[in-house]
């Protein structure tokens, strides 16, 4: 919830700063109509907002991948230390299957994100 609030505040501020100066009673658009040079007006990084968003998404997906690997290792440890206890083996199998499904979802999300962000970047004037 906090992330949504902060993100919406950032979007509101950049929309206000993107307005061009009023000269002679008319509002002139800045040469950069996509707003990718927001860093100059806000004294923030000059990096493109699309690249910043892609980097944030990649970090989140990386963290989810690490969590998935830890769950797979935990399931393997639980299975190996079950000592023939069918309840522990069943618990380990459930954790392992959930972790593998999660890994497939994370990898799919990563592929979809790369595809969408790459095409969005090229469609909006990127190289």
DRENDO-69393 format. One line per 2 residues: number of its first residue (from 0); for each residue x, y, z of C-alpha. Coordinates in steps of 0.2 Angstrom, whole numbers, plus 5000, padded with zeros to 4 digits. Example, Ala and Ser with C-alpha at 12.3 -4.5 7.8 and 13.67 -1.06 7.14 Angstrom:
2
0	5062,4978,5039  5068,4995,5036 .
***
This chain:
127
0	5000,5000,5000  5014,5012,5004 .
2	5023,5008,4988  5007,5012,4978 .
4	5006,5029,4988  5024,5034,4985 .
6	5023,5029,4966  5007,5039,4964 .
8	5015,5054,4972  5030,5053,4961 .
10	5019,5052,4946  5009,5067,4951 .
12	5025,5077,4954  5033,5073,4937 .
14	5016,5077,4928  5016,5094,4936 .
16	5035,5097,4932  5032,5091,4914 .
18	5021,5107,4910  5030,5119,4898 .
20	5033,5137,4902  5019,5150,4898 .
22	5026,5162,4886  5015,5175,4878 .
24	4999,5167,4884  5002,5150,4877 .
26	5008,5134,4885  5023,5128,4875 .
28	5027,5110,4876  5045,5105,4880 .
30	5055,5097,4867  5054,5081,4876 .
32	5036,5077,4875  5038,5059,4883 .
34	5045,5067,4899  5060,5056,4899 .
36	5072,5070,4904  5063,5072,4921 .
38	5080,5072,4930  5084,5089,4924 .
40	5069,5097,4932  5069,5087,4948 .
42	5088,5086,4951  5086,5067,4951 .
44	5096,5055,4941  5095,5058,4922 .
46	5091,5040,4919  5076,5036,4909 .
48	5061,5032,4919  5057,5017,4909 .
50	5074,5010,4913  5072,5014,4931 .
52	5056,5004,4931  5063,4990,4922 .
54	5078,4989,4935  5065,4989,4950 .
56	5055,4975,4942  5071,4965,4939 .
58	5077,4967,4957  5060,4961,4963 .
60	5060,4946,4951  5078,4942,4957 .
62	5073,4942,4975  5058,4931,4971 .
64	5070,4919,4962  5082,4919,4977 .
66	5067,4915,4989  5062,4900,4977 .
68	5080,4893,4978  5080,4894,4997 .
70	5063,4885,4997  5069,4871,4986 .
72	5085,4869,4997  5074,4869,5013 .
74	5062,4856,5005  5077,4845,5001 .
76	5084,4847,5018  5067,4842,5026 .
78	5066,4827,5014  5083,4821,5018 .
80	5081,4823,5037  5064,4815,5037 .
82	5071,4798,5043  5057,4788,5034 .
84	5043,4799,5042  5029,4799,5029 .
86	5022,4815,5036  5039,4824,5034 .
88	5042,4817,5017  5024,4823,5011 .
90	5028,4840,5019  5044,4841,5009 .
92	5036,4836,4993  5022,4849,4995 .
94	5036,4863,4998  5046,4857,4983 .
96	5032,4856,4971  5026,4874,4977 .
98	5044,4881,4975  5045,4873,4957 .
100	5029,4881,4952  5034,4897,4960 .
102	5051,4896,4950  5041,4893,4934 .
104	5030,4908,4938  5045,4920,4942 .
106	5054,4914,4926  5038,4917,4915 .
108	5036,4934,4924  5054,4939,4920 .
110	5052,4934,4901  5036,4943,4900 .
112	5043,4959,4908  5059,4958,4897 .
114	5047,4957,4881  5035,4971,4887 .
116	5048,4983,4893  5059,4980,4878 .
118	5045,4983,4866  5039,4998,4876 .
120	5056,5006,4876  5058,5004,4857 .
122	5040,5010,4853  5043,5026,4864 .
124	5059,5032,4855  5072,5021,4863 .
126	5086,5013,4853 .
***
